[in-house]
């Protein structure tokens, strides 16, 4: 645990430590309005003396005010009355180390002052004293809430989409975050994800880098292979963040903190193995195929592209849709237990070759019968049958 900061710093009362990292310590702080209110409550409590009055009405009134002061002083602080104070610390000797800490603080303040949607609200700051205060997130970070999203694809994708849109807005201004990981993503109400920690953000017009030669430019477990610390590219591209977003999504759904390299489709990391009865896991793997990649050219070129596919899958799930590619289990719409198999009728009528269309005879407007080629799928539990015609609606192989 970090060493607690105590006392009052500017207009903020330090309550308890929230966390600590290599660059800063973070503490929960109470705002000035609440500090003043509690001070008034204490003064009222200490001055309480109804017994000098002989009038019952006066004693009743004073006692009521005393009770209100006690109740207000002891009540839990509201979220709007709190903040998270980050104090940057100097761990390296010399002017270079101090200047780097100041640059990172200044850079983070600069980004949060824009008040973009999806970023923490900046409440106060003091650059000479090396601290700033942002809104407090009672639910904490994704790192502390993996159980909330584990195995829940609809909830995870909806929350993830809010984060992807935030990153897309940053990329539109050629800003690359470079430090997307569960510990830097906060949960706001209604599962909106908020991106924090802009200490090593890349800006195209920044004259000096906030990392030095051979220093890691992002969290090791989340950094793409092409983000090698030895390569000092003059143009950090959005693909850096997209790779990290993919790993973050895997962590949310798997409930685990670390995905080794690009091994999401290996059995020990494959979500379709971990959650074998959930067809929606194939949606996650489809997303990961374009994010967690070995080379930059294999992945999505922009966060907008990623947002589009995530948004599409969110709509599919909300409308009760299913994936159609061959190999993806499709839950029966009737019993909800079995899965549709395309060889169900073949087993009943051997003359129908597997993967070949069957035929339905239709009489339309009194005309003679017409043959409609269909592909039958039968639930292996209750026997419910679904038919697909030829064309785009037919289940396909990827």
C-alpha angles and dihedrals in degrees: 000000000000120000108267119247112225139198129021123318110194106308095344132090113211111228109172142331119273101184147317137227139175093276105032151007121233125207137178110248136188121228128242098253091055091044090054093046092052090047090055090048091054092049090051093048093048093049094049109130115142095158095082090070123079093198114097091206092057093047090050092051094048092047091052091051089049091052091049091051092050092048093049094046094049099041120109115266115255117239090244089059094055138069142183113245117204115196115192114222131206111231098161127069122235138039094287093062093046092048092050091054091049092048092052092049091048091048093051093048090049092055096045093047088068088071092217118180111260095031127099115268111251109227103174143341144184115195098189089055091042100234142111136182124221132178116291119243109207092193091055127207134331088255089066094043107050091125090062095065102025110128092352104114098174093052094041095049094047091052092042091053091061089056094046090053090053091051091047090055090052092048090052085067091043091252116145116194098202095187106073109150136131093266091058097048119083131198118234124184119298090027095287108160117222123202116222141171109061095177096123099028115149118232120185093223098042107122096205130037121239091221127061132225112295091009116127112255094205144003108308097226092051102038119109120243091248090056092080111164091227092061112083100192117184091217118050105193131211090253087079091066094038091059090051092048090055092053090047091054091051090052092050094052099036095046089226129116102219134049111186112232112303095327099123091123096052114104095249091055103025111119091204086062096042091049100027096165096055115086090190089073087075087063090057092049090050089056093045091053088067098040112034097054136145097232130037093235092061095062140071113292095216142019088238089064089050092048090052095056093042091050090049092053091047089056092046091054094044090053094047094249126156137214114254107198115121111263096035110112112238115204116226112258091215110043095018090212108075128060130231116257124194093213096057095101091038088062090052097042108030093190090074108086116225115263090015122118121253121214133244120195114223131189110204122189093341094302124133121284119287124201117234114195110222137173111226124214120190130197109243090215111041102011097241110161130216125186129207124193124217120280132042095343094061115101108256138196117250 
